[in-house]
Amino acid sequence: MELDLKDNTAAHRFETTLEGHTAFITYKLRPGVITVLHTEVPPELEGRGVGSAMIKHVLEHIALENLKLVPLCPFMKAYLKKHPEYQYLVKEKS
């Protein structure tokens, strides 16, 4: 799925609007680390792969920016279990 996902740094979220509905992933950024807090997909867009497509895009962004990931969002955690190829991005607990 192709999405026009934008990083709204003022709101601390990645977002996309489809059919007049906005889906988003909220995050907290600190030097070298991004903490993904929550994924929100409006009911009108559910079941169409929007959440997974957004997560994949965010993970690719994290890799390009050489960030480490702290996945607090349950949806992100579930995605990572199904896609272990992104596990290297996860920050090890200290």
PLY file of the C-alpha trace (Angstrom):
ply
format ascii 1.0
element vertex 94
property float x
property float y
property float z
element edge 93
property int vertex1
property int vertex2
end_header
0.00 0.00 0.00
1.33 3.41 -0.99
0.81 6.09 1.63
1.72 9.73 1.77
3.03 9.56 5.33
4.33 12.84 6.71
6.37 13.49 9.83
4.45 16.17 11.72
7.28 17.12 14.08
5.20 19.79 15.84
2.62 17.16 16.87
5.25 14.41 17.37
3.52 12.03 15.00
3.66 10.47 11.57
0.34 10.93 9.81
-1.52 10.20 6.61
-4.96 11.22 5.44
-7.07 8.89 3.30
-10.64 9.57 2.22
-10.78 12.49 4.64
-9.69 10.43 7.67
-6.31 10.84 9.40
-4.35 7.87 10.75
-1.24 8.51 12.81
1.60 7.11 14.90
2.70 9.18 17.89
6.29 9.21 19.06
8.77 10.78 21.43
12.19 11.67 20.04
15.42 12.13 21.94
18.98 12.05 20.62
19.47 8.78 18.73
16.27 7.16 20.05
12.64 7.22 18.97
9.93 5.85 21.25
6.77 4.82 19.39
3.83 5.41 21.71
0.61 4.74 19.83
-0.87 3.87 16.44
-4.33 5.21 15.62
-6.35 4.18 12.58
-9.90 5.58 12.28
-12.67 2.95 12.11
-13.40 3.98 8.52
-9.91 2.82 7.48
-9.56 -0.30 9.65
-8.97 -3.71 8.08
-7.27 -2.33 4.98
-3.62 -2.59 6.03
-3.21 1.12 6.74
-1.69 0.57 10.19
0.80 -2.01 8.94
1.79 0.16 5.99
2.38 3.11 8.33
4.46 0.98 10.71
6.61 -0.31 7.83
7.19 3.23 6.59
8.14 4.41 10.09
10.56 1.49 10.57
12.24 2.31 7.26
12.50 5.96 8.35
14.06 4.88 11.66
16.62 2.78 9.79
17.51 5.63 7.39
17.95 8.04 10.29
20.10 5.52 12.20
17.83 5.73 15.23
17.18 3.09 17.86
13.58 2.14 18.57
11.73 1.77 21.84
8.38 0.20 20.84
5.76 0.95 23.51
2.84 0.76 21.08
1.18 -2.70 21.19
0.51 -2.60 17.44
4.18 -1.85 16.73
5.24 -4.70 19.04
2.91 -7.12 17.23
4.27 -5.99 13.85
7.84 -6.54 15.00
6.99 -10.10 16.10
5.69 -10.85 12.60
8.61 -9.05 10.90
11.83 -9.98 12.73
13.89 -8.35 9.97
13.30 -5.04 11.79
14.28 -6.34 15.22
17.79 -4.91 14.84
16.31 -1.44 15.25
15.04 -2.14 18.77
17.10 -0.52 21.50
18.47 -3.04 23.95
17.43 -2.50 27.53
20.10 -0.99 29.72
0 1
1 2
2 3
3 4
4 5
5 6
6 7
7 8
8 9
9 10
10 11
11 12
12 13
13 14
14 15
15 16
16 17
17 18
18 19
19 20
20 21
21 22
22 23
23 24
24 25
25 26
26 27
27 28
28 29
29 30
30 31
31 32
32 33
33 34
34 35
35 36
36 37
37 38
38 39
39 40
40 41
41 42
42 43
43 44
44 45
45 46
46 47
47 48
48 49
49 50
50 51
51 52
52 53
53 54
54 55
55 56
56 57
57 58
58 59
59 60
60 61
61 62
62 63
63 64
64 65
65 66
66 67
67 68
68 69
69 70
70 71
71 72
72 73
73 74
74 75
75 76
76 77
77 78
78 79
79 80
80 81
81 82
82 83
83 84
84 85
85 86
86 87
87 88
88 89
89 90
90 91
91 92
92 93
